[in-house]
Amino acid sequence: MGKRSRLAAAISGCLLGLVVLAGCAQAPGSSAGATPSAPGGTVTPQPSASEPRPTPSPTPRLEPFPTGKPSPGKTSSIQLTGRLEKGVEGCTILRIDDGQSYEMMGGQTALPPIGTRVRVKGVVRNDLMSFCMQGPIVQVLEIEPV
């Protein structure tokens, strides 16, 4: 194949690709299967008989934003003993002796230093999420070094 015929084949291939893409293109704001309502008028979509019509879904019910108080029936009191550790995203976690970790939330503004062994009384908050994601969230009611 000569140089000219390869160039002609490359140009033909590019032109064919452009024609295919142009055939798939739609004007902005139009949709497939749309027909104009009048010459030069607006375009209104026309669903085909074979397309199923979408059924509206019910509006999802959202839980209320947490107020900082445990929701009735979604919490359980707990007493834990372990060592405070620095968690991810600025969280403080409590690592108990069996290796399980709990995220500490609320409570005193000044927690004992990281590395301190403590006893925590609190409420497990199954109704909350956090960026930490390093175990169940415990809303601290009392904390003391041991």
N, C-alpha and C positions, 0 to 999 in steps of 0.2 A: 504494500500500500504506500503510495507516494505521499509526500509532504502535503500537497494540495488536497488530496482526498481525505487525509486525516483531519485537516483543518475544516474542511466542509462537513465531515461527520460530526466534529465537535460543535460547530455552529448549529447544525441541524438539531443535535441533541439538546442544546441550550434553548433553542426556539421552541422545540416540542415541550420541554419542561415549563417554559413560560406560558404556553397555550394551555397546558393542563392546569397550572396554578390559576390562571385568569378565569378558567371555566369554573373553578371551585370558589372563587371569590364572590362576596356578596357586598352590596352597598351597605354603608354604616346604618344601623338602625333597622335593617330588614332581617327577615328570618326565612329559613327554608320553607318552601311551600306557600309563600306569601303571594298574594295577587293584588294588583292595584285596584282600588275601588272605582277609579275613573281615570281616563288618560290624564297624566300629569298630576294625579291626585295622590293621596296618602296610601301607604301599603298596610294592609291588615292581614294578620296571619290566618291561614285557613288550615285547621288540623285535618289530616287525612282520616278516612273512615277506619283504617286499620290501626291508627294510633290510639292507645287508651287515654282517656281523659284523666288528668290527675285529680285525686280526691283530696280535699283540704284536710290537713292533719290538725288535731286539736292543739290548742295553745299549750305548750309545756307548763306544768305547774312548778314554780321555783320555790325552793325553801327560803324562808326569810333570812336576811343577812344576820350573822351571829351578833348578839348584843354583848357578849362577854360573860353571859350567865349560861350555865348548862341547861340544855333543853330537857324537859321531863321525859323519862323513859329512854333516853339515849346516853346515859352516863352511868358510871359505877365508881364508887369510892375505892381508893387504893392506898396502901402504905408500902413504900419501897425503900430499900437501903442499897446504896451503891456509890460510885465515884463520879463526880461531875467531869465531863469532857467537853472540849470545844467541838461543836458540830459544824456542818457546812452552812453557808449563807448566814453566818452570824448567830446560829442557834446554840443553845446550851443543852446538852443531853445528859441523861443519867444512865450510866452503864451499870446494871446490876450484876451480881456475882455469876449468874448463869450465862452472861454475855448479851442478854436482851437489852436494847436501848430504848429510852423513853425521851421524848422531847419535852423540855420544861417550858411552861407558858405561864405568864403572870406571876403572882406572888410578890415577894419582896423585891424592891428595886435593886438592892445590893445583894446579889447571891454570894455565897462563899466562893473563894478563888477556885479556878479550874484545878482539878486534881484532889480536891477535898472530898473525903468520904462523908456522906450525908444521909439523913433519914428524911424522906419526903412524904407528907400526907397530902393527897390531892384527889382530883376527880378526872377520870379518863374521859376525854372529849372526842367521842366518835362522830360528832356533828360538825367538826372543823377539819380544815386542811391547811397545810403550810408549805413554804418553800423548802423547809428542812427535810421532810420526808425520811426521817431516821428513826421511825418507831411511832407508837401511839403518842398522841399529845396528852400531857397531864397538866391540868390547871392546878398550880401549886397553891395549897391552902396554908401549909406550914412546912418549913424546911429548917433543919438544925444539923450542925456538924456532929459526927459520932466518933 
